Amino acid sequence: MKKENISISMEAEKLRATKKYMEKKEASLEQELADALLKLYEKYVPAPVREYIDEAAEDTASTQRKAKEKSRQTASPTQQP
């Protein structure tokens, strides 16, 4: 599934302090933000919509796998006796 970036602002001193203390606890700011964003998605997007998106992503991944397999088969010719 295609990913997009988001941008938020925070006061520089607060951001530095957050990063500093997260490092001490071996926590990743990016991972914590990604987890929080996923929780927001699960909270606000209705379950049927999430299921639809998940199914569409699975279908796309399956189609891409099949296309890669097919291109590998055509790229490596079969040996003939």
C-alpha positions as YAML, in Angstrom:
chain: A
units: angstrom
residues:
- id: 1
  name: MET
  ca: [0.00, 0.00, 0.00]
- id: 2
  name: LYS
  ca: [1.32, 3.46, -0.87]
- id: 3
  name: LYS
  ca: [2.48, 5.49, 2.10]
- id: 4
  name: GLU
  ca: [2.31, 9.23, 2.60]
- id: 5
  name: ASN
  ca: [4.18, 11.51, 4.96]
- id: 6
  name: ILE
  ca: [2.60, 13.93, 7.36]
- id: 7
  name: SER
  ca: [4.22, 16.88, 9.03]
- id: 8
  name: ILE
  ca: [3.47, 18.42, 12.42]
- id: 9
  name: SER
  ca: [5.06, 21.28, 14.32]
- id: 10
  name: MET
  ca: [6.28, 21.35, 17.90]
- id: 11
  name: GLU
  ca: [8.29, 23.89, 19.85]
- id: 12
  name: ALA
  ca: [11.97, 23.12, 19.28]
- id: 13
  name: GLU
  ca: [12.94, 22.93, 22.95]
- id: 14
  name: LYS
  ca: [10.09, 20.56, 23.74]
- id: 15
  name: LEU
  ca: [10.99, 18.36, 20.77]
- id: 16
  name: ARG
  ca: [14.66, 18.21, 21.82]
- id: 17
  name: ALA
  ca: [13.65, 17.26, 25.36]
- id: 18
  name: THR
  ca: [11.25, 14.62, 24.10]
- id: 19
  name: LYS
  ca: [13.92, 13.07, 21.88]
- id: 20
  name: LYS
  ca: [16.52, 13.21, 24.64]
- id: 21
  name: TYR
  ca: [14.40, 11.39, 27.21]
- id: 22
  name: MET
  ca: [13.04, 8.91, 24.69]
- id: 23
  name: GLU
  ca: [16.61, 7.97, 23.76]
- id: 24
  name: LYS
  ca: [17.34, 7.25, 27.43]
- id: 25
  name: LYS
  ca: [14.46, 4.76, 27.40]
- id: 26
  name: GLU
  ca: [15.50, 3.42, 23.99]
- id: 27
  name: ALA
  ca: [12.20, 4.53, 22.48]
- id: 28
  name: SER
  ca: [11.77, 5.72, 18.90]
- id: 29
  name: LEU
  ca: [9.88, 8.94, 18.33]
- id: 30
  name: GLU
  ca: [8.91, 7.82, 14.82]
- id: 31
  name: GLN
  ca: [7.65, 4.45, 16.06]
- id: 32
  name: GLU
  ca: [5.66, 6.03, 18.89]
- id: 33
  name: LEU
  ca: [4.07, 8.49, 16.45]
- id: 34
  name: ALA
  ca: [3.27, 5.69, 14.00]
- id: 35
  name: ASP
  ca: [1.65, 3.69, 16.82]
- id: 36
  name: ALA
  ca: [-0.40, 6.72, 17.89]
- id: 37
  name: LEU
  ca: [-1.51, 7.34, 14.31]
- id: 38
  name: LEU
  ca: [-2.59, 3.71, 13.96]
- id: 39
  name: LYS
  ca: [-4.65, 4.03, 17.15]
- id: 40
  name: LEU
  ca: [-6.34, 7.14, 15.72]
- id: 41
  name: TYR
  ca: [-7.09, 5.23, 12.52]
- id: 42
  name: GLU
  ca: [-8.62, 2.36, 14.47]
- id: 43
  name: LYS
  ca: [-10.60, 4.77, 16.67]
- id: 44
  name: TYR
  ca: [-12.12, 6.92, 13.94]
- id: 45
  name: VAL
  ca: [-12.34, 4.75, 10.81]
- id: 46
  name: PRO
  ca: [-15.32, 2.38, 11.00]
- id: 47
  name: ALA
  ca: [-14.48, -1.33, 11.08]
- id: 48
  name: PRO
  ca: [-16.18, -2.11, 7.73]
- id: 49
  name: VAL
  ca: [-14.07, 0.57, 6.03]
- id: 50
  name: ARG
  ca: [-10.87, -0.78, 7.63]
- id: 51
  name: GLU
  ca: [-11.80, -4.29, 6.45]
- id: 52
  name: TYR
  ca: [-12.41, -3.01, 2.92]
- id: 53
  name: ILE
  ca: [-9.03, -1.25, 2.88]
- id: 54
  name: ASP
  ca: [-7.26, -4.35, 4.23]
- id: 55
  name: GLU
  ca: [-8.89, -6.58, 1.61]
- id: 56
  name: ALA
  ca: [-7.98, -4.18, -1.19]
- id: 57
  name: ALA
  ca: [-4.37, -4.08, 0.05]
- id: 58
  name: GLU
  ca: [-4.23, -7.90, 0.14]
- id: 59
  name: ASP
  ca: [-5.63, -8.11, -3.39]
- id: 60
  name: THR
  ca: [-3.04, -5.61, -4.63]
- id: 61
  name: ALA
  ca: [-0.20, -7.46, -2.91]
- id: 62
  name: SER
  ca: [-1.36, -10.77, -4.38]
- id: 63
  name: THR
  ca: [-1.55, -9.30, -7.87]
- id: 64
  name: GLN
  ca: [1.94, -7.82, -7.51]
- id: 65
  name: ARG
  ca: [3.36, -11.16, -6.34]
- id: 66
  name: LYS
  ca: [1.83, -12.95, -9.32]
- id: 67
  name: ALA
  ca: [3.24, -10.34, -11.72]
- id: 68
  name: LYS
  ca: [6.73, -10.70, -10.20]
- id: 69
  name: GLU
  ca: [6.57, -14.50, -10.49]
- id: 70
  name: LYS
  ca: [5.48, -14.25, -14.09]
- id: 71
  name: SER
  ca: [8.26, -11.80, -14.96]
- id: 72
  name: ARG
  ca: [10.84, -14.10, -13.33]
- id: 73
  name: GLN
  ca: [9.58, -17.03, -15.38]
- id: 74
  name: THR
  ca: [9.85, -15.09, -18.63]
- id: 75
  name: ALA
  ca: [13.24, -13.60, -17.64]
- id: 76
  name: SER
  ca: [14.85, -17.00, -17.03]
- id: 77
  name: PRO
  ca: [14.23, -19.21, -20.05]
- id: 78
  name: THR
  ca: [13.56, -22.87, -19.43]
- id: 79
  name: GLN
  ca: [16.43, -25.14, -20.33]
- id: 80
  name: GLN
  ca: [15.69, -27.47, -23.22]
- id: 81
  name: PRO
  ca: [17.21, -31.00, -23.50]
...
